[in-house]
Amino acid sequence: MMSRAAVRTIVVAALVSLVAVGVVVLMAQFDHESGSSPAHLAWWWTAYLLYVLVFLVIGDWLPRPPGVTDDALVVAAVVLGIAVFMLFPDPGWTAIVLVVTAAGAAFVWPPRAVVAVIALQTAAVGLAFGMGVATKGWPLSLVVLSVLADGSFQFFAALLVRAARREAEARTDLAVAHAELRAAYTLLEVTSRDAERLRISRDLHDVVGHKLTALVLELEIASHLFGEEEGEHVTRARAIAKDLLGDVRVTVGRMRESGHVLEPVLHSLARDVPGLQVSLHVEAGPVEGDQAQVVLRCVQEAITNTLRHSGANHLHVAVVADASGICVETRDDGWGTAVIVPGNGLTGMRERFQALGGSLHVDSSPGHGFTATGRLPSRIPAGRST
């Protein structure tokens, strides 16, 4: 998906062309030669201004009315653009509006639909100039030339937009693959550390702990077999062995309960994402393994979803852990949407939070980006036995 900045740049170029059409018609009003200005001036300016308003909404320069879809806006642009041209085709300048419409349709619709729009608008050009042949005596060559020129200009504009869209989609796919690969590496690294820590804790518990327990028992027996002087040394050795066994149990417990420091891991996920600036705000100490996995997966999914769907330039991620639990908020500056349709990524995020007793809330509106807020409850450490 194209970024909002790229789309607005193209919209500015189109608006310059539209303003040029308005200026030419405005100047023509002061030309007293017959036919140099629209016959129905009020109707022409009404259609023209409505067209400009629709185009500003398509380009996200004006707020979109509730419930109005991209398809509805493009249909309105096609109808109004043809009306603008048909109401004043004489100078040929108004055909620029048709070129702009074709380019706008190429942003939203698939190639077949865009070709249909170009065919319809080109037919309108032929009809308008054909009427000129019948009523004003224009040469037939003018009709043929106008149809070919205007049709080719529309096709060229739509082709350029289509090429820009495909290039943007390719860049997005590459950025998503890069983000997913980095996320997979980071999560694999975290999982590997967890697995290694658990393996060491099990070895300490099963091997060292078992042997120290056996040593304490042997020393207990030995303390009853020796005399007072020898027994004193055995008793001290048994006390040392018991202390050592206690230290091993404490170490094993700490290794099993050891959490993850999220900030460096999140920075690794968010660093150098192509086409997207990711800012981080982290206020969290060590987080338990399964909760850390949910937080990391949530941030990863937010990055890839933003790249795929939002057209955003910036994503802000905030992770805060306090006595009430962990809060993860992601907020982008993309297009936003009036209706949120959960896909696999959003559904998976919600399921991960719910599996740990948490929740996920999403919010969006046209022109105001997308926000996801996930919460995980706090955990009270429980005693562990060995």
Secondary structure, DSSP 4 states (H G I P E B T S, - for coil): ---HHHHHHHHHHHHHHHHHHHHHHHHHTT--STTSS-SSHHHHHHHHHHHHHHHHHHTTSSPPPTT--HHHHHHHHHHHHHHHHHH--TTSTTHHHHHHHHHHHHHHS-HHHHHHHHHHHHHHHHHHHHHHHHHH---HHHHHHHHHHHHHHHHHHHHHHHHHHHHHHHHHHHHHHHHHHHHHHHHHHHHHHHHHHHHHHHHIIIIIHHHHHHHHHHHHHHTTTS-HHHHHHHHHHHHHHHHHHHHHHHHHHHHHH--B-HHHHHHHHHTT-TT-EEEEEEE---B-HHHHHHHHHHHHHHHHHIIIII--SEEEEEEEEETTEEEEEEEE-S---SS----HHHHHHHHHHHHTT-EEEEEE-TTS-EEEEEEEE---------
